[in-house]
Amino acid sequence: MRSLRERLMAVSSAAPGARSSAPPPRKEPFFCREHVVPLPDLDGIEQTTLDEVRACDPLFVGTAWDVRKLLFLDTETTGLSGGAGTLAFEIGVGFLTGDGMVIRQYVMRDYGEEAAMLAEIAQLFERFDTVVSFNGKSFDLPLLESRMVMNRIRLSVTRWPHLDLLHAARRVYKLRLGRCNLSALEEAVLGQPRGDDLPGAQVPQRYFDFLKTGEFALLEDVLRHNLQDVRSLAVLTAHLCAAYRSPQQLTHEEDVYSVGRVLLRGGRTEQGRACLKILGHSTLSAQAHMHLASSYKHTREWEAAADSWREMIARGEGGTWPYIELAKYYEHIAKDIPQALACARSALRQALGSAPLTGINEMQLEMIRRRIARLQEKQRRLDNQSGNGRKQS
């Protein structure tokens, strides 16, 4: 029977472009493989800016964005739910150089190599300003930090400025795609579907099988999976930043709408409004006009808001909402009680007219009737004041 060393040296199925096709001799403290992705294959990551990143993630705390100081990170672990017994047996990192994106994949070949591998990762962190991950805030970084504590490595990796692409991608693509896992985004957004990829649920068992047999070939699928993950972090970052840089170039109206809403929530009012105006004749017209009108109301641009509500009424959009908003506008801003009363009555007709299709919303009807009653009382008081004024004159 071959020795463990002989079996390891026999493995030759490395990823294309890898520096080594088999793990180095055991005199190395851990296994490391390096791969370089040419810059043109990263879809413009070098064009991204801090302003675009802050648009993607309004909570991003970094004060700078230098693509040469980004550390892209993804781990493969012995469990998918975290916990004290979960280890990151493989850590994939990527960073940009003049030649492209260098991807290094660190593997601990047994549990005794964890400390040395984590020490190497800790030194690597010190070279970079920002971490980019996919769900790293909730999983990868807390896991690495806890394992560093267990191995007496004093480095709080969770304090690094961090762009978590999971949350940024959901803001833009969830309306269209529903699920926003990385493989779905690769296919639908990046146009790079995976072929013969190892399902993530099988990764832990592959590592356990490797520990039992010493056959490094069992980990080659894991390394290919991780290599694609790290590369996709850079490409997805480029696509997300481009979406905020030029939302008018997006091909899906759901994405334009989502970007517009994110921009409005992030205080980028004019950019957000520009996105929503693009959708004026789309299937999302009603939602776009509703957010546009609400934006004008928020900034007290009352005439623009009123015009938006009138346009929605003319288009038959928004149900009773634009009628109620106009009634509020005429009552409190324009001080035109007859117009406010007319809008409230129109809202009631709209609600009753749509009841056969949508069902009767008794709470909504009651609120509209109370508004009408209150406006009628205001109108009576105004009429009485006007009548008394004529008598005295």
BELBEL-V971335 format. One record per pair of residues at least 12 apart in sequence whose ideal C-beta (glycine too) atoms are under 8 Angstrom apart, sorted by the first residue. I is the first residue (numbers start at 0). GAP is how many residues later the second one is. If there is no record, write none. Layout:
BEGIN
i:I gap:GAP
i:I gap:GAP
END
This chain:
BEGIN
i:3 gap:210
i:4 gap:20
i:4 gap:21
i:6 gap:206
i:6 gap:207
i:6 gap:208
i:6 gap:209
i:7 gap:14
i:7 gap:15
i:7 gap:206
i:7 gap:208
i:8 gap:13
i:9 gap:12
i:10 gap:12
i:10 gap:204
i:10 gap:205
i:10 gap:206
i:10 gap:209
i:12 gap:204
i:12 gap:207
i:13 gap:19
i:13 gap:206
i:14 gap:18
i:14 gap:20
i:14 gap:205
i:14 gap:208
i:14 gap:209
i:14 gap:212
i:16 gap:18
i:16 gap:19
i:17 gap:15
i:17 gap:16
i:17 gap:17
i:18 gap:14
i:18 gap:15
i:18 gap:16
i:19 gap:13
i:21 gap:194
i:22 gap:84
i:22 gap:86
i:22 gap:193
i:25 gap:83
i:28 gap:84
i:28 gap:87
i:28 gap:88
i:28 gap:91
i:29 gap:76
i:29 gap:77
i:29 gap:78
i:29 gap:79
i:29 gap:83
i:29 gap:86
i:29 gap:87
i:29 gap:90
i:30 gap:75
i:30 gap:76
i:30 gap:77
i:30 gap:78
i:31 gap:72
i:31 gap:73
i:31 gap:74
i:31 gap:75
i:31 gap:88
i:32 gap:71
i:32 gap:72
i:32 gap:74
i:32 gap:190
i:33 gap:68
i:33 gap:69
i:33 gap:70
i:33 gap:71
i:34 gap:67
i:34 gap:68
i:34 gap:69
i:34 gap:70
i:34 gap:192
i:35 gap:63
i:35 gap:64
i:35 gap:65
i:35 gap:66
i:35 gap:67
i:36 gap:57
i:36 gap:63
i:36 gap:64
i:36 gap:66
i:36 gap:194
i:36 gap:197
i:37 gap:61
i:37 gap:62
i:38 gap:57
i:38 gap:60
i:38 gap:61
i:38 gap:62
i:40 gap:59
i:40 gap:190
i:40 gap:194
i:41 gap:58
i:41 gap:59
i:41 gap:189
i:41 gap:192
i:41 gap:193
i:41 gap:196
i:42 gap:147
i:42 gap:192
i:42 gap:195
i:42 gap:196
i:43 gap:194
i:43 gap:198
i:44 gap:22
i:44 gap:51
i:44 gap:56
i:44 gap:189
i:44 gap:190
i:44 gap:192
i:44 gap:193
i:45 gap:21
i:45 gap:50
i:46 gap:191
i:46 gap:194
i:46 gap:195
i:47 gap:17
i:47 gap:19
i:47 gap:189
i:47 gap:190
i:47 gap:193
i:48 gap:16
i:48 gap:192
i:49 gap:12
i:49 gap:14
i:49 gap:15
i:51 gap:189
i:51 gap:192
i:51 gap:193
i:52 gap:12
i:52 gap:110
i:52 gap:188
i:53 gap:212
i:54 gap:186
i:54 gap:189
i:54 gap:207
i:54 gap:208
i:54 gap:211
i:54 gap:213
i:54 gap:216
i:55 gap:107
i:55 gap:112
i:55 gap:115
i:55 gap:184
i:55 gap:185
i:55 gap:188
i:55 gap:206
i:56 gap:106
i:56 gap:107
i:56 gap:110
i:56 gap:111
i:57 gap:204
i:57 gap:207
i:57 gap:208
i:57 gap:209
i:59 gap:101
i:59 gap:102
i:59 gap:103
i:60 gap:100
i:61 gap:67
i:61 gap:68
i:61 gap:99
i:61 gap:101
i:62 gap:98
i:63 gap:65
i:63 gap:66
i:64 gap:65
i:65 gap:63
i:66 gap:29
i:67 gap:27
i:67 gap:28
i:67 gap:29
i:68 gap:58
i:68 gap:59
i:68 gap:60
i:68 gap:61
i:69 gap:25
i:69 gap:26
i:69 gap:58
i:69 gap:59
i:69 gap:60
i:69 gap:61
i:69 gap:62
i:70 gap:22
i:70 gap:23
i:70 gap:24
i:70 gap:53
i:70 gap:54
i:70 gap:56
i:70 gap:57
i:70 gap:59
i:70 gap:60
i:70 gap:61
i:70 gap:89
i:71 gap:21
i:71 gap:22
i:71 gap:23
i:71 gap:29
i:71 gap:59
i:71 gap:60
i:71 gap:61
i:71 gap:158
i:71 gap:161
i:71 gap:162
i:72 gap:18
i:72 gap:19
i:72 gap:20
i:72 gap:21
i:72 gap:58
i:72 gap:59
i:72 gap:60
i:72 gap:63
i:72 gap:67
i:72 gap:68
i:72 gap:157
i:72 gap:160
i:73 gap:17
i:73 gap:18
i:73 gap:59
i:73 gap:60
i:73 gap:62
i:73 gap:66
i:73 gap:152
i:73 gap:155
i:73 gap:156
i:73 gap:159
i:74 gap:13
i:74 gap:15
i:74 gap:16
i:74 gap:17
i:74 gap:64
i:74 gap:65
i:74 gap:68
i:74 gap:69
i:75 gap:12
i:75 gap:13
i:75 gap:14
i:75 gap:15
i:75 gap:16
i:75 gap:127
i:75 gap:131
i:75 gap:146
i:75 gap:149
i:75 gap:150
i:76 gap:12
i:76 gap:66
i:76 gap:126
i:76 gap:127
i:77 gap:126
i:77 gap:129
i:77 gap:130
i:78 gap:125
i:79 gap:120
i:79 gap:121
i:79 gap:124
i:81 gap:57
i:81 gap:60
i:81 gap:61
i:83 gap:62
i:85 gap:57
i:86 gap:21
i:86 gap:24
i:86 gap:27
i:86 gap:60
i:87 gap:52
i:87 gap:55
i:87 gap:56
i:87 gap:59
i:88 gap:18
i:88 gap:19
i:88 gap:118
i:89 gap:15
i:89 gap:16
i:89 gap:17
i:89 gap:18
i:89 gap:117
i:89 gap:129
i:89 gap:132
i:89 gap:133
i:89 gap:136
i:90 gap:14
i:90 gap:15
i:90 gap:26
i:90 gap:30
i:90 gap:53
i:91 gap:12
i:91 gap:13
i:91 gap:14
i:91 gap:134
i:91 gap:135
i:91 gap:137
i:91 gap:138
i:92 gap:13
i:92 gap:28
i:92 gap:31
i:92 gap:137
i:93 gap:136
i:93 gap:137
i:93 gap:139
i:93 gap:140
i:94 gap:32
i:94 gap:33
i:95 gap:138
i:100 gap:130
i:100 gap:133
i:102 gap:124
i:102 gap:127
i:102 gap:128
i:104 gap:118
i:104 gap:121
i:104 gap:122
i:105 gap:14
i:105 gap:15
i:106 gap:112
i:106 gap:116
i:109 gap:101
i:113 gap:33
i:113 gap:37
i:114 gap:36
i:114 gap:38
i:117 gap:26
i:117 gap:29
i:117 gap:30
i:117 gap:33
i:117 gap:35
i:118 gap:32
i:118 gap:34
i:120 gap:23
i:121 gap:26
i:121 gap:31
i:121 gap:33
i:121 gap:35
i:124 gap:30
i:124 gap:32
i:124 gap:35
i:125 gap:29
i:127 gap:32
i:128 gap:31
i:128 gap:32
i:129 gap:30
i:129 gap:31
i:129 gap:32
i:129 gap:33
i:130 gap:26
i:130 gap:29
i:130 gap:30
i:130 gap:31
i:130 gap:32
i:131 gap:30
i:131 gap:31
i:131 gap:33
i:131 gap:101
i:131 gap:102
i:131 gap:105
i:132 gap:29
i:132 gap:30
i:132 gap:31
i:132 gap:32
i:132 gap:100
i:133 gap:30
i:133 gap:31
i:133 gap:32
i:133 gap:48
i:133 gap:95
i:133 gap:98
i:133 gap:99
i:133 gap:102
i:134 gap:29
i:134 gap:31
i:135 gap:26
i:135 gap:28
i:136 gap:21
i:136 gap:25
i:136 gap:27
i:136 gap:30
i:137 gap:26
i:140 gap:16
i:140 gap:17
i:140 gap:19
i:140 gap:21
i:141 gap:16
i:143 gap:13
i:144 gap:12
i:144 gap:13
i:162 gap:74
i:164 gap:68
i:164 gap:71
i:164 gap:72
i:164 gap:75
i:165 gap:14
i:167 gap:72
i:168 gap:16
i:168 gap:20
i:168 gap:67
i:168 gap:71
i:170 gap:87
i:170 gap:91
i:171 gap:68
i:171 gap:71
i:171 gap:83
i:171 gap:86
i:171 gap:87
i:171 gap:90
i:172 gap:12
i:172 gap:15
i:172 gap:16
i:172 gap:82
i:172 gap:85
i:173 gap:84
i:174 gap:79
i:174 gap:80
i:174 gap:82
i:174 gap:83
i:175 gap:12
i:175 gap:76
i:175 gap:78
i:175 gap:79
i:175 gap:82
i:176 gap:12
i:181 gap:47
i:181 gap:50
i:181 gap:54
i:182 gap:14
i:184 gap:47
i:184 gap:51
i:185 gap:42
i:185 gap:46
i:185 gap:50
i:188 gap:47
i:188 gap:50
i:189 gap:42
i:189 gap:45
i:189 gap:46
i:189 gap:49
i:191 gap:40
i:191 gap:43
i:193 gap:34
i:196 gap:27
i:196 gap:28
i:196 gap:31
i:197 gap:23
i:197 gap:24
i:197 gap:26
i:197 gap:27
i:199 gap:25
i:202 gap:19
i:202 gap:22
i:205 gap:12
i:205 gap:13
i:205 gap:15
i:205 gap:16
i:206 gap:12
i:206 gap:15
i:242 gap:12
i:242 gap:16
i:243 gap:15
i:243 gap:18
i:243 gap:19
i:246 gap:12
i:246 gap:13
i:246 gap:24
i:246 gap:27
i:246 gap:28
i:246 gap:31
i:247 gap:26
i:247 gap:27
i:247 gap:30
i:252 gap:26
i:252 gap:29
i:252 gap:30
i:252 gap:31
i:253 gap:30
i:255 gap:19
i:255 gap:22
i:255 gap:23
i:256 gap:18
i:256 gap:19
i:256 gap:22
i:256 gap:27
i:256 gap:30
i:256 gap:31
i:258 gap:16
i:259 gap:12
i:259 gap:13
i:259 gap:14
i:259 gap:15
i:259 gap:16
i:259 gap:18
i:259 gap:19
i:259 gap:28
i:259 gap:31
i:260 gap:30
i:262 gap:12
i:263 gap:12
i:263 gap:27
i:263 gap:31
i:268 gap:26
i:268 gap:30
i:271 gap:23
i:272 gap:19
i:272 gap:22
i:275 gap:12
i:275 gap:13
i:275 gap:15
i:275 gap:16
i:275 gap:19
i:276 gap:15
i:284 gap:30
i:284 gap:32
i:285 gap:26
i:285 gap:29
i:285 gap:31
i:285 gap:32
i:288 gap:19
i:288 gap:22
i:288 gap:23
i:288 gap:26
i:288 gap:28
i:288 gap:29
i:289 gap:22
i:289 gap:27
i:289 gap:28
i:289 gap:31
i:291 gap:16
i:292 gap:12
i:292 gap:15
i:292 gap:16
i:292 gap:19
i:292 gap:29
i:292 gap:32
i:295 gap:12
i:296 gap:28
i:301 gap:27
i:301 gap:31
i:301 gap:32
i:304 gap:20
i:304 gap:24
i:305 gap:20
i:305 gap:23
i:307 gap:14
i:308 gap:13
i:308 gap:14
i:308 gap:16
i:308 gap:17
i:308 gap:20
i:309 gap:12
i:309 gap:16
i:312 gap:13
i:312 gap:33
i:318 gap:31
i:318 gap:32
i:318 gap:35
i:319 gap:27
i:319 gap:30
i:319 gap:31
i:319 gap:44
i:319 gap:48
i:322 gap:20
i:322 gap:21
i:322 gap:23
i:322 gap:24
i:322 gap:27
i:323 gap:19
i:323 gap:20
i:323 gap:23
i:323 gap:44
i:323 gap:47
i:325 gap:13
i:325 gap:14
i:325 gap:17
i:326 gap:13
i:326 gap:14
i:326 gap:16
i:326 gap:17
i:326 gap:20
i:326 gap:44
i:326 gap:48
i:327 gap:12
i:329 gap:13
i:330 gap:44
i:330 gap:47
i:336 gap:38
i:336 gap:41
i:336 gap:42
i:336 gap:45
i:337 gap:41
i:339 gap:35
i:340 gap:31
i:340 gap:34
i:340 gap:35
i:340 gap:38
i:343 gap:24
i:343 gap:27
i:343 gap:28
i:343 gap:31
i:344 gap:27
i:346 gap:21
i:346 gap:24
i:347 gap:17
i:347 gap:20
i:347 gap:21
i:347 gap:24
i:350 gap:13
i:350 gap:14
i:350 gap:17
i:351 gap:13
END
